[in-house]
Amino acid sequence: MKKIITFLMCAVMALSFTACGNKDDSSSSVNGLGEWTRMTENSDDVSVTIVNAGIGKEWINNMAQAYEDDTGVKVKVSFADDSAIISHFATDRSSVYSDLYLTYATFNWTKWAATGKLYNLDELCSFDYSDGTDINDNMYEIFDNYGKFNDSRYILQYTYSPTGFVYNVDYLKQLGYDSFPETWDGLLKLCSDILNSNLKAGDRKVMPLSFGGSVDDLNNAYITLWAQQNPEAYQAFFNYDSADGAPAAMYGEERKVAMEAIYDLLAPSGNYSTTTIEGAASDDNVSSETWFLLGYTAFCPTGAWFESEVASILKDSDVNYAFAAVPALKKADGSGYYDRVLSINVPTEYFAIPAKSGNPEGAADFLRYICHKENLKKVHELTGMPLAFEYETDGLNLNAWQKSVTDALGQYKNVYAFGYSNYYAVGALRTGWYKSTNPILQILNNKLAKEDIVDKALMEEYNVRNESWGEFTSTIGSLGKK
């Protein structure tokens, strides 16, 4: 009983956080690099603000201490919601800024760069490490042109998080499953098996699925299903760069089929989904994962950040959990199933230095330090999250969850919901829904029929964006982006 009460108290605390992450902010020591050639002779303190997100806190405290041990320069770390970080850039005063930020304000940085609010990272990224390589050499190739404004780099993508599902291993074993279903049809059967079973968490019947409807938590599964069908066309969507209007692919067959699959998963009847825990429309990702850890559901959407995101309650849960990539859809011609792909949650957390920072040179050197290959390994081990750089992952001290997430990177084709076009840069091609009623939430509450997905969801979304296309074009022109 005491353990149950403790778990519920931790769950309530986790749900009270407004930010995504709540990993313990303690700092256990890690070994520094020993020798370190700094880019600057400025030995002033460096202030860093890290967004409250799934990446957690312990890793940055460790890196700050290691840097001080190696250089004698103190790094002061603080944490903030992304809204607070955005407000710092809106205020744009030296007295307000930290020297370095980690944020996920995806569609803000271009405007910040265009208005001179960001420090140029070109020197930082081309300054050699002792092995003769630099950050430009070590970052994944897909980020070569991401973060650049008019050919100069202003932000540096840091995380590289696979998305998928976390599932209850023991529940599935009780139902005769050795692993999570590999096909979408198999996932639908699993839902049926759960509903027809006697699985219970206390006196509650176990439901198949929980998800955070308030934060569009199923969107990563949706875009993965979209990408499966034609990965090349999927990537081309985010590189669309025409002033003629929104891309017709917004109401294309691949998006239709993917949304129909989500419909089948939620299986609405009456006024709500038959497979989903109550209250999903107002839940966020942390509450969804909390219901899962309480045993109320058998699986939920998440990503590499899962353990960091719910670290404060994970230690009090007895759930035996594992990671699974999104299952494969059946091909339209019935010839089999599409190859599974792994949607990487990028762009997300990136580093940026304000132009009016009090110590931009010190911030640049610290950023270069934590991007060193040996420190990338340490951060990967501390967070369990892969990072957006080439480094050796064999031999890393990872638990079973972290290893399965990392291994998935090589098992499936990686796909990305981002591109390099001007229209992507200003948010015109974002994967979230612009119209006021999200179709996934409409399906959840049985307010969108399957046969109306194109006309009453995808076409409406297309129309909203198409009507605003001239404004997006004007925004691009005002930024002077080449």
N, C-alpha and C positions, 0 to 999 in steps of 0.2 A: 504493500500500500504506500509506504514512504517513497519508494522509487517512482510510482505512478504520479504521486502528488508533486514530487520534484520535477519530473518530466513536464507535467502540465504547467507548472510555474515557469519553467524555462521556455515552453512554447508560447505562453502569453507574453513573456518578455521579448521573444523573437518577433512576434507579430506586432509589437508596439513600435518597432524600428521603422522609420520612414525610408531608410535606405535599403539597398539590396543586401548588403553584407554586414555581418556582425562577428567576424572572427576575432578571437581573443587578441588584444593588442600587446600582449607580453612580448619580450624580446629575449630569446635565448641566444647565446653567443654563437657566431659562426667564424671560421677562420677567414681572415682577409687574404688579399693576394700577395702580401709581403712587400714586394717592390711595385711602385706605381709612379709613372712619370706623368705629372699633372700638365694640363694644357695652359695653366695660368699661375702666376705668382701670387694672385689674390688669395689670402688665407682667411678672409672674413667668413663668418658663419653662412651656411646655406639653408634657406627655409624651403620646405617642400610641403605642398598640400595634396593629399591623395583622396580621390573620390571614394565615398563609402560605397563599396561594390563587392561583388562576389570574390574578388581577388584577396580580400582580407587585409590584415594590418601587420601581422608579425613579420612578414618578409621585408617590408620597408624599414622597420625598426632594426632588423638584423643588418641590412645593407648600410644603414646610416652608421651603426656602430662599427662595422667592418671598415668603412671608409675613414672614419675618425681614427681608428687604430692604425691604418696604413698611411694617413696623411697628416693627422693632427688637426684637421678641419672638422668642426662640429656641424652636424646636419640636424636641424630642428624639424621634426615631422608633426604635422597636424592632419586632421581628417575632416571632410565636409561633404554635404550633399552636392550633387552637380548643380543644382539651382544656385547655391551659394557661390560656387566657382564661376558660373556664368555672370553673376552679379559683380564679381571682382573685375571681369573684363568690361562690363558695362560702365562701371565707375571709372576705370582706366586711370588710376592714380598710383604713383609709386608707393605711397604709404599704405595702400590697401593690398597690393600684390604680394604673394609669395614669390620666391625666385623660380620655382619649378612646380608644374601641376601635372597630375595624372587625372584625366577627365574622359568622359565619353560623350561630350557635346558634338555629335557627329557632323551636324550641318552648320555649326557655328564657326569653325576654325577658318573657313575660306573667307568669311567676312572679316574676321579678326586679322588675317594676313593682308587682305586688301586695304585695310584701314591702318596698317602699320602697328598693330598691337602685338605682333609676335616677333620674337627674336629669330634671326636666320640660323638654321642648324647645319648649314653646308659644311662649315669648318669642323664642327663636332663630328659629323658623320664621315668625314674624309681623313681624320687624324689617326695615324697608324697606331695599332697596338704593337706590343713587342714582337709578335709573330709576323708582322708585316701586313696584316689584314686591317680593315677598318669596318665601321658599322655598315657602310654601303655594301661591302663585300659579304657581310654576314647576314643581313636581313633577307627574308624570303623574297624571291624574284617578283612576286605579285605586288609587293609594296614598293618596288623601285620608283614608280611614278605616283604612288599614293602619298598624300601629305605635301605635295609640291604645289606652289602657286607661282605661275610665271617662271617656271624652271628652277626655283629655289625651294628647299625643304624647310617647312615650318613646324611640322608635327612628326612624331615618331610613334607608329603603332607598336604596342608592347605585347598584348596578349594574343593568343591564337587558340580559341576555345571550341572544340567540337561540341555539337549539340545532338540531342537524342532523347532517350528516356532513362529514368532510373526505375528499377522494378524490384519487387519483393521476391527474392529467390525461393524462400520457403513456401510462400503461397503457391507459386507456380509448381513447385515440386509436389505439393499436396494434390494438385490437379493433374499431375502426370506429365508436366513439362520439364525437360532438361535445361532449357534455355528460353530466352524471349523469342517470340515468333519472328521468322525471317521475312515473312510476307504479310502484306496488309490483310489479306483474307485470313491468314493465321491469327492476326491480332484481333480481328472481329470475332473469330471463334473463341479466342481466349476471353474476350468480354462476355460472350454468351456463357462460357463455362463458369466464370466467376459468378454471374448473376444466378445461375442454376445450382450453385454450390451452397454448402453450409458454412462457408468461411465467415468467421466473426472476429471482431476486435472488441473484447469485453462483451457487451450485449448489443453491439452495433453490427449490422450486416456489412461485410466488406464490399465496397463498390470498385468497379474496375479502375476509374480514372479520377484524378483531381488535376486542376490547372488554374492558373491565375488569370481570370478573364479580364480583370482591370488593367493588366499590363500586357495583354495580347500574348499570353504564354504559349499558346498552341501555334503561333505564327512560324516558329522555326520548323515545326513538323510540316506545316503547310508548304512553306517555300522549299523544303527538302523534297517533298512529293512532286512539286512543280519542276524542280531541277532534274529529278530522276529521268523524266521522260525525254529530255533533250538538253543535256548540260551545256552544249555550245550555244543554243538559242537562249538559254537562261542567262548566260553570261553576257550575251549580246544585248539583252534587254537593258542592263545597267550601263551599257556603253552607248545607248541611243543618244544622239546629239543633234536632233533636227528641230528647227524652229517652226516646222509645219504643224505641230500639234503633238498630243500625247501618243505613245506607241499603241497600235492596235493590239499588240500582244497582251495588253492589260485585260482584254476579254477573250483571249485566245483559248484554244483547246486544252493546252497544258494546265492553265490556271483553273479552268472549269473542272477538269478531271481531279485535280488536287483538292479542290473545295468539296467536290462530291465525296471524296474519300473521307474528309473530315466530317461531313454529314453522316456518313455511314458509321463512323466511330462514335459520334455523339448520339446517334439513333434517337432523335426526339420523338416523343409521343405525349399527347395531352398538352401540357404547357411547359415541359422541361425534358432535357436529355434523360434517357433511361440508363445511361452508363456512368454518369458523372455525379460526384458528391454534391450535395445541395450548397448553394451559395457561391458557386464558381464565378459568376459574373462579377462579384465584388471582391473576390479573393485576389491577392497578389502572388508572386512566385514563391515567397517565403512561406506564406500560409498554405499554399498548395503542397509544398515539400513537407511542411509540418504535419498535415493530415496524413501524408504518406508515412512519415516516421512514427506516427501514432498507430499505424496499421489500418487506418480507415480505408485506404485505397491500395490497389496492387501495383500501380505505376503512375508516373506523372512526367511531363516534359521537363527537361533541365539540360544542363551542360557540364562542362569540365569544372565549373565553379561550385557544384552542388555541395561538396563537403565544407568549403570555406563559407558558403552562404548560410549554412545552418549549423555551423560549428558549435554554437552555444547550446544547442539542444541535442546534437548528434550523440554526444557521450552518454546521454540518458536513454537512448533508444536501443531496443533489442533487435531491430529489423536487420535482416541479412540482405543487403542490397547489392545491385550490380548495374553496370552501364550497358545500354543497347543502342545501336544505331537505328534510325527510322527504317521500318520494314519496307519491302519492295512492293510496288503496285503491279498488278497484272497488266500486260500489254493489251491494247485495244483489239488487236487481231487474234487474241487468244493463244499466241505462239509461245507464251511463257511469261516471265516477269522481267521487269527492267532491272538493270544493275543498280544496286544500292549505292547511294552517294552520301557523303558526310558534309553537312552544311557547317561551315566554320563561322562562329559568331564574330565576324569582323565586318566593318570597322567597329571597334568598341573602345577599350581603354587606350588612350594615347597620351604621350608626354608632349608638353608645350612649355616654352619659356616666354613670359611676357617681355616685350621690348623695354618696358619701364621697370623691369626687375631691378632690385638694388644690387644684385650680384649675379648677372647673367653668365659671366665667365665661370664662376664657381658652380652654378647650376649645370652648365654644360659639361664640366668635368665630372661631376657626380653622376650625371646621366650616362656619360660614356663609361664610367666605372661599373654601373649596374647592368650595362649591356655587354660587358666582357663575357666571353664564352663560359669561363669558370663560374662567374656570378649568375649567369643565366641558369646554369644547372642548379645552383643553390636556390634560386627563386622558384624554379620548377618544383624542386623537392619540398620547399616550404609551403607552396600554394597548391601543388598538385595540378597546376595548369600549364599546358604547353605555351611557349612564347614564340613570337613572330620572327625567329632567327634560326639560322643553321647552327646547331650544336649537337654534340653526341649525347643521346638519351640512354644508350645501353649502359647499364650499371648504376643508373640513378636509384636512390633509395625511395621507392614508391610503394604505397600499399596497393592492394588488389584493385580498388576502384581507380586510382590514379594510373596504374599500369594499363588497365583496360582502355581508359580514355586515350592515353598516349599511343597505345598499339593501334587503336582504330584509325589513326592518321594514315598509317601505311596500308590498311586493309581496304579502304574505300577511296574512290576518287573524291578529292576535296573540291567543294564548290563554295562560291562567295556571293553574297547579296550586295555587292558593291562594284562600282566601275570608275572609270576615269573621265567620263564625259562632264561637260559643264552643267548639264541638267541634273546629273547625279549629285554634283557638288553642292547645288543649291536646294537639294531635297525633293526635286520633282519626281524622282524615281524611287523614293523610299518604299520599303515593303509594307509599312504600316498603312492603316486605312484613313484616308482623308475625310470621307463622308462620316456623318455623325453616328451612324449605326453600323457597327462592325458586323460583317456577315457571320462570323463565327459565333458571336453573341446572339445574333438573331436565330441561328440554328439551335444554339443551346436552349433557348426559350421557345423553340418551335414556332418562330415567326417568319421563317423563310423556307418555302417548299423547295425540294431538291430540283424540281423542274424549272424553278425561277432563279436559280443561281446566276445564270448569265444576265438575264434581263433586269433583275431587281437587286443585283449585288455588283457583279463585275462591270456591267455597262454603266451603272450609276457611278461607280468609282471612276471609270474612264471619263465620263462626262464632267465630273467635278474637276478632275485634273486638266482636262482639255480646255475647259472654260478659263482656267487659270494659267494656261500655257504662255500667254502673252506677258503675264506678270513675271513668270519665271525667266522669260527671255530678257525682259527689262532689267531684272535683278542681275543677270549675267553681264549685261552691258554696263551696268553701273559699277560692277566690281572691277572691270577692266581685265577680266581673266582671259588669257589667250587660249 
